[in-house]
Structures are given as structure tokens and as C-alpha cells.
């Protein structure tokens, strides 16, 4: 269910009404209002439907751009009638996907919309393979019905295996038990629905539409040799022959490129999830621990008054004593705290959001609310965490933990990529303690428990009875007046009551003293823990900043006493949890992949070769990320997993074509070369369709790194399919061209 809007309810003297949104500012409290017979008013402070409409409009624009691109590539490369058959597979597939999503309860959200655009680049693959096979057979003189039957019989099984492998490759995302898996899990389901539906459309509707819509394609004299005997095919054939002849050299070159890509991955910026494109600015006002809600409200009101004067602030809402409601999945409301306030500012767009963030930070640096720590942030995609960079210092002794935390904090402050470094414990605060003289207390005839109970009644109060009002029960608390109990200097003037009713001055049985204590002690796994948090500088990714700090902390970590630990938290920890959750599903994914592949290739050696081609997508991914300055994060990992399935899918189809050629009487060498030549056009066409379909996603804040990963990996995968795979296949199965064959291909 989508949260459409949030309303604030406040008592008013006027009749109940809903006020206009423009330039309104309301202040919320953590405590509920007192029961009143005054009418209530409703003020809308945020509207999720606006963001949903914007995200949906963005999807529709990028979707139609990608759809037009795919259709144009099909029309220009295959001819308008053949292109129509291929393009018709897209709406048919999407219609089937929508029906399945409706039946399985999958709603439209940012993840599913992006997954549909992602799938669009893969939907035409099967249709292109089928229709291209039909055209070739018709050019060889086969009638269109027989051509459609041949295309279905020779490509349906390897296409299904490739489709299943690609879908299974994304399975860890759908079944990962982590916050990231919960957030992005629908990618697997939507892509799987799209791929399976695409296969059904390709093997059922595309042959039928090909029979009905394809033009009369005349027989080409010379058959197969003439069709694939054009100058371009001859050059490709000679090129493949030279690759097979120099297969070991090609293997070494590709292996070297793969090693360089792995090393280059360390240079790519690391990221968990990108920042959101939502227009809200979040301002946190943190007073010292123990501050009353009245003081917090006063300071937050001053900050709010300044923000309301800014032209970018459309709606300003302040929550005193707790965080804002969870109006989106990406935020986690702060727990009730009288010393905390949160201000949510709605701006017009991302440009105004960035301008307002910068102006507030400058104002804070110039002295706006110096008595509080004012933090300016925005919503981040993915699982929520309070600060992008955090380090936990744990140990049994509180003083030692504070000492280590101070050293860690100094390192973080000295790190240029961090700003607003702070600790979650805060500074020590003065605390008054009353020390009892046990000898005097015993002489008077009182016990420590008697003194404690009477002081409790005087300072905090005790419940003596309850008064019932309608259905409510109200406790009656007895305690001393405010000026006496709230002034520490008057504590020694209190009097206690002895066992015989006599009055005993408190100073006769002890004395008061001031001690500096931690206002709050936090524990992690029941161990005292101080968390050092910080924001990152503009243009810096949290994992990169955290790794920079870890390098600086190595001397401290190496010298830690036994029982003390320093661990990275926040984005680094959540990313590790997400990767660990993915790793748990990987064995199941590999087993299912192996089962599908072995049923298709019927060979353990061929199955191993197919699996070995999966990680080679990095050869194209890493240069693309570096060229366009894109980070490698959770989204890019999803794209890399999907690319592994795509490459294995192309490998399976090529192996199937090799086996078909061998069954038709070709020797292994010619079967390999001709299969590569035959697969060149559909592989290039599907790669072009995918690459151009992914281009609209490169402008998306959330899907940008994923799109660049898929573009680079698809281009690299296409080259590997046409270049590396023949070399790998010839090495794997020890295929050696004869001298005559070499002369023919030269």
C-alpha cells in the first residue's frame, strides 16, 4: 500500500477544515495533545502522490524512448516488415508481464518501473533470433511455414536455457534476506516475468506473425554459401579463422584484460545506494543530551523561522521530541528524544534542494543556532541508516572506550572527505549525588531505603491514588514545589521524617557532591559502545570515505587491548550485509544454472566452459564506469549479475548452433567458424537494441550506474561472444584447423 499523504491534526477554535498547502508551516510534538472539545483542523504537510506521479512520468518518457529506439533498430536493420514482426513482440510481452504482475500482487514502484525498462533491452532478443532464422531459411528456398518450424525447433530449447540462466542469475536479489534485498527484490521477479513471457511470445507468436507478415523472400542462388558469402561475412570468416589459429594468444590477451579489469575495479568509486532525487531537505537539530523539550522547541523554532524566509522553502514542518513519520521507505524515524528536533522542508525540485542545502550549511557555519548541532541532509535511496559513515568503538571499560573514541574522532576530523564528525554519547554532564553518612543514619534510626523513598517523593513524586474521569484514569502524584525540587542548591535544605515523626534536616545525615557523568550509555551486543558518525563531502561516496578512514585507523586498530574493537558501520556495514545475503543464495543459483546448462549441452566440459565465460563482463564494465565516472555499488552488482546470465545465454545459443552445424555434416572447425558467422548478425542486433534501450536509464539518479554497467558489459559481451568464445571453444575441445582450412580462410 502506498502512503499517499500525511496530515497533521491540531486543535483550533474554528470549524474543521483542510487548509491550503502554499507557504504553510506547522510544528509537531512528540506528545499527544491534551483532550479538548475544540474542533480540529487538517493541514497536509507532504504528498507522496506528487512524487509517484513524477516517477511514473519519468518512467513513461524513458520507456517510450527506449521502445522507439528498439523499434527503429529492428526496422532499419531487418527491413520494415521484418522489423514490425520483431517490434510487435514488445507490447505482447509487456501485456503478459502486466497480467502476471496483477495476478501476483506486484505493484508499480520505482524498482518495478526501472526493472521494466531494464527488461525492454532484453525483450527483443528472442524475437530477433527467431525471425532472423526464418529469413535465412526462406532465403535458402524453404517455404515460410517450414522455415518457422525449423526456427522454432532449432532455437527454442537453447533460447529457453539461456532465458532461464539469465533469470536465475538475478535470483539472489529476489531471495536475499537483507534490507537491500527487501528494497530491490522486485527486480528479479519483474525481469523473470519479462524474460519468460518474451520466450513464450518468441516461440509462439513470432513464428505465427512471421508466417502472416513476412514478405515473399525469394530463394538466393547458392543457398547458405551465397547468403553468408558477402564481403563483410568473408572478412568476418577470415577474422574468426585467424582467432582459432591463434587461440592461445587470444586466450592470454583476454585473460590479461580480465586481470586488468579486476585491478581497475579497485579504482572505481564504491557506493551502496545513490542519493535520492526527491526534493525534500532534512534538517536535524540535536541539543545536548538531557535538554528539555522546551529548550529544544525554542532553538528549532529559531531555525525554522530562518528557513521559512528562504525562497526555496515551499512547505516547512518541524517535529520536536522525535523524528518525522516514515512517509517513505528510505527513512527511519528517530526515537522519542526531548533534545532532538527534525525539520522537513519541501522544495520545488532537485536544483532548489541543493541550493537550499548549501545556504543552510553556510548559515549554520556563520552562527545559526550555535547551541545545537544542526545537520542538513536529504533522503538516500536504499535501506536507511542515520549517517553515511560510522565507526563503533566497543569495550568493557567505559573510560577506555571514551579514550579510544576520542582518538578515532580525531582521525575522522582530520579526514578531508568527512564533515560534522560527532559521537552518539555526547559530552559528560554534571550530576548531583547525595552521599549518606551511615553512622549518623543508624543513630537516627533510619535506613538507606527510608531516605531513598522520601527523596523520591520529594524530587520525582509518588503516586498516592487515582482519579477517574469518564473512561480515563489519572494518577495523582505528590511531590514538592518546582522551585525547591528543581534547584540543586536547595537540596541540603530538605527535611526528612523520622520514625517518630520528628523532622530531620537532610544535611545531618550526609552531603551532596557534583560528579561528571555520561548522560546516556549505549551498548552494542551488550558491550559499551560509542559510535562516531559523520557526513561525507560533496562528490565523495561513503564507502570511499570509510576506506580512507580505515587506512588512517590501522595503527590504532593494531594496538587495541584485548576485548576492544573498532568496526565500520552504516553504509559499509549495510553493504557487507547485503553482499553476505546475496552470497548465501549464490550456491543455489549456481546449482540451478548448472542443472539448466547440463540439460542443454549434455556435457560437463561444455557446462564448465559456459560458466567460465560469466565473469568476463567485467572487461567491458570497468572501463565504462571509469570513463563516465560512475560508482560501483549495489545497483551495479545487480547489472553485473544480469550480464553474467546474458553472456552465458549467448554462449549457450552459439554452442547450440555449433551442434546443429555438426549434425548437418560440418567438421568441428567449420562448424565453429560458421556458427560464429551465423550468430554475428543477431548478436550484434540484440546488443545494439539493448545498449540503446539502456541509454535513457543513464540519466536516472537511481538507475544510472546500473545502466552504464549493462551498456559496457553488453558491448564487451558481444565482443567476447564473437572473438573470445571461438578461441575458448577451440582450446576447450582441442579443435585444430587443417592446412587447407587455414588456406581457405586466409
Secondary structure, DSSP 8 states (H G I E B T S, - for coil): ----EEEEEEE-SS---EE--TT-EEEEESS------S-EEEEEEEEHHHHHHHHHHHHHHHHHHHHHHHHHHHHHHH-HHHHHHHHHHHHHHHHHHHHHHHHHT----HHHHHHHHHHHHHHHHHHHHHHHHHHHHHHTT--HHHHHHHHHHHHHHHHHHHHHHHHHHTHHHHH--SHHHHHHTHHHHHHHHHHHHHHHIIIIIIHHHHHHHS------TTHHHHHT-SHHHHHHHHHHHHHHHTHHHHHHHHHHHHHHHHHHHTTS-B-SS-B----EEEEEEE--TT--HHHHHHHHHHHHHHHHTSTT-SEEEEEESS-----STT-------TTEEEEEEE-SSHHHHHHHHHHHHHHHHTTTTTTSEEEEE--BSSS--S-SEEEEEE-S-HHHHHHHHHHHHHHHHT-TTEEEEEESS---EEEEEEEE-HHHHHHHT--HHHHHHHHHHHHT-EEEEEEEETTEEEEEEE---HHHHH-GGGGGG-EEE-TTS-EEEGGGSEEEEEEEE-S---EETTEEEEEEEEEE-TT--HHHHHHHHHHHHHHHHHT--TT-EEEEEHHHHHHHHHHHHHHHHHHHHHHHHHHHHHHHH--HHHHHHHHHTGGGGHHHHHHHHHHTT--BSHHHHHHHHHHHHHHHHHHHHHHHHHHHHHHTT--HHHHHHHHHHHHHHHHHHHHHHHHHHHHGGGG-TTTHHHHHHHHHHHHHHHHIIIIIHHHHHHHHTT----HHHHHHH-
